[in-house]
């Protein structure tokens, strides 16, 4: 994960990660939650 995020930052790119793991989500700058088919 560190390598992927580092490479994306070097290139000014975004990384979209879909996870149920709160530790992985905590690494993100922004978290979008989907519940009941709607984003929050």
Number of C-alpha atoms within 10 A of each C-alpha: 8 8 8 10 15 12 14 13 12 9 9 9 10 10 12 7 10 11 9 8 8 8 9 12 15 10 12 13 6 8 13 10 10 9 8 5 7 7 8 8
